[in-house]
Amino acid sequence: MSRRSTHFRRGINASNPLERILILLVIAAIIGVTAGLLLPQVSPTAATVTGRYTATGSAADTLNALTMDDNQNPDGYDRDAFGFRETDTDGNGCDVREDVLARDLTDVVYKHAGSCQVSSGTLADPYTGQTIHFVRGRTTSAKVQIDHVVALENAWQSGARDWDSAQRLQFGNDPYNLLAVDGPANQEKGSASAAYWLPTNAAYRCDYVARQIGVKDKYHLSVTSQEKTAMLAVLHNCPGQAVPADQ
């Protein structure tokens, strides 16, 4: 046996029974704390027992009232069925992309006096936390995209497949479900639900999940068990989170 290992054994070999008990108690405490931190991360059951999926507020209450469906199917989905940018409900001569840009950007400059077409502006991007300077142009416009917070394919799977065309058109162009966001972040999200994608900007996750819940409640859409669990895990960190108002 090496001198180093012998020295190590002597270092922890307390001769006094009381010292041995104290050492065992310290070891047990360390194991307990470690298990308490790690088990909720790897075991859904442990996370439930420790309360990681408990949440308060109208967002959590609304989520718990949504129908849960784990048999969702994307068959038949067609993005064009939702007619994004095919409406002008406020009659200002611009589609919903222009309206959302004007709503979500600051320092907005329009194409010309009296125009509703946004030429430039500044976006405090909710998904990444970055500041994006938007300038309309063939190679620059895509830096800012309009995201369906509840993705169109997700909506299709969770109930929209049974809607008529008018209701799909309303959903596809509803400002309540639309946000101006960082283009690459929007592409990364794709059609993912909260079970598979959340904003990298952790400070926005509570608002993001609450808006998804609000949209699903407004349109009577379902959630999967994985989606609901992921949402509750987010809401657990923001007690009292409210569903955003539909304006």
ChimeraX attribute file (.defattr): number of C-alpha atoms within 10 A of each C-alpha:
attribute: neighborCount
match mode: 1-to-1
recipient: residues
	/A:1	5
	/A:2	6
	/A:3	7
	/A:4	9
	/A:5	10
	/A:6	10
	/A:7	11
	/A:8	10
	/A:9	10
	/A:10	11
	/A:11	9
	/A:12	11
	/A:13	12
	/A:14	14
	/A:15	9
	/A:16	8
	/A:17	9
	/A:18	10
	/A:19	13
	/A:20	14
	/A:21	12
	/A:22	12
	/A:23	15
	/A:24	12
	/A:25	12
	/A:26	12
	/A:27	11
	/A:28	12
	/A:29	12
	/A:30	12
	/A:31	11
	/A:32	11
	/A:33	10
	/A:34	11
	/A:35	13
	/A:36	14
	/A:37	11
	/A:38	12
	/A:39	14
	/A:40	18
	/A:41	12
	/A:42	10
	/A:43	11
	/A:44	14
	/A:45	12
	/A:46	16
	/A:47	19
	/A:48	14
	/A:49	12
	/A:50	13
	/A:51	13
	/A:52	20
	/A:53	20
	/A:54	18
	/A:55	21
	/A:56	16
	/A:57	16
	/A:58	18
	/A:59	28
	/A:60	24
	/A:61	16
	/A:62	16
	/A:63	23
	/A:64	14
	/A:65	11
	/A:66	17
	/A:67	15
	/A:68	18
	/A:69	15
	/A:70	12
	/A:71	8
	/A:72	15
	/A:73	14
	/A:74	13
	/A:75	10
	/A:76	10
	/A:77	17
	/A:78	13
	/A:79	14
	/A:80	12
	/A:81	16
	/A:82	22
	/A:83	17
	/A:84	20
	/A:85	14
	/A:86	14
	/A:87	17
	/A:88	13
	/A:89	13
	/A:90	10
	/A:91	8
	/A:92	11
	/A:93	13
	/A:94	18
	/A:95	19
	/A:96	22
	/A:97	21
	/A:98	18
	/A:99	17
	/A:100	18
	/A:101	26
	/A:102	21
	/A:103	13
	/A:104	17
	/A:105	22
	/A:106	14
	/A:107	11
	/A:108	18
	/A:109	18
	/A:110	16
	/A:111	13
	/A:112	10
	/A:113	8
	/A:114	7
	/A:115	13
	/A:116	18
	/A:117	22
	/A:118	22
	/A:119	19
	/A:120	21
	/A:121	19
	/A:122	18
	/A:123	22
	/A:124	17
	/A:125	21
	/A:126	21
	/A:127	22
	/A:128	17
	/A:129	17
	/A:130	13
	/A:131	12
	/A:132	16
	/A:133	16
	/A:134	20
	/A:135	18
	/A:136	16
	/A:137	10
	/A:138	7
	/A:139	8
	/A:140	11
	/A:141	14
	/A:142	15
	/A:143	17
	/A:144	25
	/A:145	20
	/A:146	20
	/A:147	21
	/A:148	25
	/A:149	23
	/A:150	25
	/A:151	19
	/A:152	25
	/A:153	23
	/A:154	23
	/A:155	26
	/A:156	24
	/A:157	21
	/A:158	25
	/A:159	18
	/A:160	22
	/A:161	19
	/A:162	11
	/A:163	11
	/A:164	10
	/A:165	14
	/A:166	12
	/A:167	13
	/A:168	23
	/A:169	19
	/A:170	15
	/A:171	24
	/A:172	26
	/A:173	22
	/A:174	17
	/A:175	18
	/A:176	19
	/A:177	20
	/A:178	22
	/A:179	22
	/A:180	24
	/A:181	25
	/A:182	24
	/A:183	17
	/A:184	13
	/A:185	19
	/A:186	21
	/A:187	11
	/A:188	11
	/A:189	17
	/A:190	15
	/A:191	18
	/A:192	17
	/A:193	24
	/A:194	23
	/A:195	15
	/A:196	11
	/A:197	13
	/A:198	21
	/A:199	20
	/A:200	13
	/A:201	13
	/A:202	14
	/A:203	13
	/A:204	16
	/A:205	21
	/A:206	24
	/A:207	19
	/A:208	23
	/A:209	27
	/A:210	24
	/A:211	23
	/A:212	24
	/A:213	28
	/A:214	24
	/A:215	22
	/A:216	22
	/A:217	18
	/A:218	12
	/A:219	14
	/A:220	15
	/A:221	21
	/A:222	25
	/A:223	28
	/A:224	18
	/A:225	14
	/A:226	16
	/A:227	18
	/A:228	22
	/A:229	19
	/A:230	19
	/A:231	28
	/A:232	23
	/A:233	19
	/A:234	24
	/A:235	26
	/A:236	19
	/A:237	16
	/A:238	16
	/A:239	16
	/A:240	15
	/A:241	20
	/A:242	20
	/A:243	24
	/A:244	17
	/A:245	8
	/A:246	12
	/A:247	5
